[in-house]
Amino acid sequence: MRMIKCLVLFSTLLLIGCAQVDAGKKVLAQKGATLSDSALVDAVWWTCQGSSVGAVKRMYGASAERADLYREFCQGSGTANVVAP
């Protein structure tokens, strides 16, 4: 009888632990998605507004195609025409 009670208790604790792990995974996934979204927004800001004109020219001014990519990517940020075609 005591063995059965121990098995029931152990099984209950195991199930509770698994439920907490699943809940933790969901929270972590949500927070991870939020952090990833935030990082992408920050990367776009740095690319289009935070980079110096010289850095943009070195990276995107090497060819008309790259300058066009920069303009298209940063359209609406107020910095899209920093590189001449």
C-alpha angles and dihedrals in degrees: 000000000000090000091055091051090051091049091049091048092047092048091049092050090047092052092047090050092050091049090052091049090051091049089048091051091052092050091046091049092050093047090045091053091049091050091047092051090049092049091052092050089049092049092052091048092050092047096048104029112008100054121090119248089246093054091049092049092049093048102037105016096074093092141006090247093056091045089052090051090052092048092049094046095047097039109143095019094098093243101076096110099050092107117061116222 
